Structures are given as C-alpha cells and as structure tokens.
Amino acid sequence: MPQLDILYQDDHLVAINKPHGLLVHRSPIASDATEFALQLLRDQLERHVFPAHRLDRKTGGVLLFALSKEVEKLMQQQFQENRVDKKYLAIVRGFTDDEGEIDYALRKENGTLQEAFTRYKTLACAELDVPLGNHPTSRYSLVEANPATGRMHQLRKHFSHIFHPIIGDRTHGCNKQNKLFKERWQLDTMLLHASQLSFHHPVTKAPIHIEAPLQAEFLRVMGIMGWKPA
C-alpha cells in the first residue's frame, strides 16, 4: 500500500485520510485483513501512534491519532463527551428531504438503549435511467450528515431507519441496491466518507479543523450521478 495521506500533524496529533476498506487496527472479526491503519502509520512515522476514535472498515476519511497515551485519553474524552464536531458525506437511496433530524435511540450489544441524534442536509439528488424492481428509474441523494452523538454504526442505522440506506452498506443497507452497484458499476465499498473534524486541541486549546478530500470510488460514483465535487 502507498503511504497514508497525512492531513494534519503536530507534536501531539496526526490525522490521515483513511482509505475505504482499511481497518483501523487488528480485529478478530476481520481475520482476512493483513494491513491496518495503526501499523501503517506507525511504520510511516517511525513512532507509536494511538487511535483517538474509530471508523468502520469501509468508511473513508478523517481518522485521528494521538502521539502519546496522555493525549489519546484527552481526545477520547472529547469524543465521548460529544465535543468534537463531525461531518460525513454519504450517498443514499432515494430523494431525502432538504434537511432533517433523526432522533432515534440505538441499542448496544448488551441490549441497552442509547440516545442517538443526527442532523443532515441534502446537497444533491440524481435520478438515473436504471430500472430496479417495480421502479422505472433509480433515485439517489448526496447528504452531509452531522452526528451529535457517537454511537456504533450510528449513521448507517439512522439512514436505514428513515428508509434512505447508505449505498454499499451490507449490514444495514439495501441488498438490491448493493447488488446493482456491484454488478453494474463494480462497486465494492460503502459510500460513507468522514469529511471533517473540528475540535479544540487537547494540549494547546487552539481550534483545529481538519478536512479530508473524497477518494476515488466516491468520486467515481459522483460522476455516475452527474454531480461535480465542490
């Protein structure tokens, strides 16, 4: 794998644009993986790094690491207390409302319900001359999502809950759409991108804003939709 794209780096933090399909670290549920963001970045920088948060394997975009255990704890606390502003881009099934809020509690693995809240706005819509099921055409939306909480698979579950699942999400998405994109356009990733992180630096207290450019597969599908990146 080529070197990771570093978006931000100082004496305490480093952020990369994580490729879709790359695990953050080793996991027993993904024994097929041989490359991991943590090890790749450690080798690239020739120093230890510590993940400040997580992204799903198939989600691309801003992934933040600390360069010490102390800073890792401080940043993780900010994430846990929802003091980090996170923005994502996603391509979903159907035409979404111009903007909306999803206030829908999500269940943890132990069965406990947790409050979960997401705001979103629609950036673009497309209707393709591609019949699917009983529909003569296929409709899609590009949305910017701002999760106010940080629950596991929150955006994937929330957009599925409002019947606009994210394209390429095998667990919570639409099997018919995923099959269409795989067979017609050879898409094998999930169209969810962590585009921005904003927070106060845990050491200097300065405001930090990090943006990650879209990656090749996301841009390719935007081209199929007729959308031009901003």
C-alpha positions in Angstrom: 0.0 0.0 0.0 1.3 3.5 -0.8 2.0 5.9 2.1 -1.0 7.1 4.0 -2.2 10.6 3.2 -1.5 12.8 6.2 -4.0 15.7 6.6 -2.7 17.2 9.8 0.3 16.7 12.1 1.9 18.4 15.1 3.8 17.3 18.2 0.7 15.7 19.7 -1.8 14.6 17.0 -1.8 13.3 13.4 -4.7 12.8 11.1 -4.9 10.7 8.0 -7.4 10.3 5.1 -8.2 6.6 5.8 -8.8 4.6 2.6 -12.1 2.8 2.3 -11.6 -0.9 3.2 -8.7 -0.3 5.6 -9.1 -1.5 9.2 -8.1 0.9 12.0 -6.4 -1.9 13.9 -6.3 -5.7 14.1 -9.7 -7.3 14.9 -10.7 -10.9 15.5 -13.8 -10.3 13.3 -11.7 -9.5 10.3 -9.1 -12.2 10.1 -8.7 -11.7 6.4 -7.1 -8.3 6.8 -3.3 -8.0 6.6 -2.9 -4.2 6.7 -4.1 -1.8 9.3 -4.0 2.0 9.6 -2.4 1.9 13.0 0.6 -0.2 12.0 0.9 1.5 8.6 1.0 5.0 10.2 3.4 3.8 12.9 5.8 2.5 10.3 5.5 5.6 8.2 6.2 7.9 11.1 8.6 5.5 12.8 6.9 6.1 16.2 4.0 4.8 18.2 0.5 6.2 17.4 -2.7 5.7 19.3 -6.2 5.9 17.7 -8.3 8.7 19.2 -11.5 7.3 17.7 -12.7 4.7 15.2 -14.1 4.5 11.7 -15.7 1.4 10.2 -13.6 -0.6 7.8 -15.5 0.5 4.7 -15.8 4.2 5.8 -13.1 6.5 4.4 -12.0 9.9 5.6 -10.5 11.7 8.6 -9.0 9.4 11.2 -7.3 11.0 14.1 -4.4 9.5 16.1 -2.6 10.8 19.2 1.2 10.6 19.6 1.1 9.7 23.3 -1.2 7.8 25.7 -1.9 11.0 27.6 -3.2 12.9 24.5 -5.1 9.8 23.4 -7.0 9.8 26.7 -7.8 13.6 26.4 -9.0 13.2 22.8 -11.1 10.1 23.5 -12.7 12.1 26.3 -13.7 14.8 23.9 -15.2 12.3 21.5 -17.1 10.6 24.4 -18.5 13.9 25.6 -19.6 14.8 22.0 -17.3 17.9 22.0 -15.9 17.0 18.5 -17.9 18.3 15.6 -18.0 15.5 12.9 -19.3 15.8 9.3 -19.8 13.0 6.9 -20.8 12.7 3.2 -22.9 9.8 2.1 -24.7 8.6 -1.0 -28.1 7.1 -0.1 -31.1 5.5 -1.8 -34.0 7.8 -2.7 -34.6 11.5 -2.5 -34.0 12.8 1.0 -35.6 15.9 2.5 -33.7 19.2 2.0 -32.7 18.8 5.7 -33.8 16.7 8.6 -33.1 15.4 12.1 -33.0 11.8 13.1 -33.7 11.3 16.8 -33.7 7.6 17.2 -32.2 5.6 20.1 -29.8 2.8 19.2 -29.3 -0.5 21.1 -25.9 -1.6 22.3 -24.8 -5.2 22.0 -25.8 -5.8 25.6 -29.4 -4.6 24.8 -29.1 -1.1 26.5 -30.7 1.7 24.6 -28.6 4.9 24.0 -29.8 8.2 22.8 -28.6 9.0 19.2 -29.1 12.2 17.2 -28.1 13.1 13.7 -28.7 16.2 11.6 -28.4 16.1 7.8 -28.9 18.2 4.8 -29.2 17.2 1.1 -26.5 18.5 -1.2 -27.7 16.9 -4.5 -30.1 14.5 -6.0 -30.0 12.3 -9.1 -32.5 10.1 -11.0 -30.8 7.5 -13.2 -32.5 5.8 -16.1 -31.9 2.4 -14.5 -34.9 0.4 -13.6 -34.9 -1.6 -10.3 -37.7 -3.8 -9.0 -41.0 -2.0 -9.6 -39.4 1.3 -10.2 -38.6 2.5 -13.8 -35.7 4.7 -12.6 -33.3 4.8 -9.6 -33.1 7.8 -7.3 -30.2 8.8 -5.1 -29.1 11.7 -2.8 -25.8 13.1 -1.6 -26.2 14.1 2.0 -24.0 15.8 4.6 -24.6 14.3 8.0 -23.6 15.7 11.4 -23.9 13.1 14.2 -24.3 14.9 17.5 -23.7 11.6 19.3 -21.1 8.9 18.5 -22.9 5.5 18.6 -21.6 2.5 16.8 -22.8 2.5 13.2 -25.0 5.5 14.0 -25.2 7.0 10.5 -25.7 3.6 8.9 -28.5 2.7 11.3 -30.1 6.2 11.2 -30.3 6.4 7.4 -31.7 2.9 7.2 -34.3 3.9 9.8 -35.6 6.7 7.6 -35.6 4.4 4.6 -32.6 6.0 2.9 -29.9 3.4 3.4 -26.3 4.2 2.5 -25.2 2.6 -0.7 -22.7 -0.3 -0.1 -23.8 -0.9 3.5 -24.2 -4.6 3.6 -25.3 -4.9 7.2 -27.9 -2.1 7.4 -28.4 -1.2 3.7 -30.5 -2.4 0.8 -29.4 -5.7 -0.8 -31.0 -4.9 -4.1 -29.1 -1.6 -4.4 -25.9 -3.1 -3.3 -26.2 -5.8 -5.9 -27.0 -3.3 -8.6 -23.9 -1.2 -7.8 -21.7 -4.2 -7.6 -22.9 -5.8 -10.9 -23.4 -2.6 -12.9 -20.6 -0.4 -11.6 -18.2 -2.9 -9.8 -18.6 -1.0 -6.5 -17.4 -3.0 -3.5 -17.2 -0.3 -0.9 -19.6 1.8 1.2 -20.3 5.4 0.1 -19.7 7.0 3.5 -16.8 9.5 4.0 -15.7 11.2 7.2 -15.2 14.6 5.6 -14.5 17.0 8.6 -13.4 17.0 12.2 -13.4 20.2 14.3 -12.3 20.4 18.0 -10.1 22.2 20.5 -6.6 20.9 20.7 -6.3 18.9 23.9 -2.9 20.5 24.7 -2.8 24.0 23.1 -6.6 24.5 23.3 -6.4 26.1 19.8 -9.4 25.4 17.5 -8.5 22.7 15.0 -10.4 22.0 11.7 -9.4 19.0 9.5 -10.9 18.2 6.1 -10.4 15.0 4.1 -10.8 15.1 0.3 -13.1 12.5 -1.3 -11.4 9.3 -2.5 -11.5 7.7 -5.9 -14.5 5.3 -5.6 -16.7 8.0 -4.0 -15.7 10.5 -6.8 -16.4 7.8 -9.4 -20.0 7.3 -8.2 -20.5 11.1 -8.0 -19.5 11.1 -11.7 -22.1 8.4 -12.4 -24.7 10.6 -10.7 -23.7 13.7 -12.7 -22.5 15.5 -9.6 -19.4 17.6 -9.5 -17.4 17.8 -6.3 -17.4 21.2 -4.6 
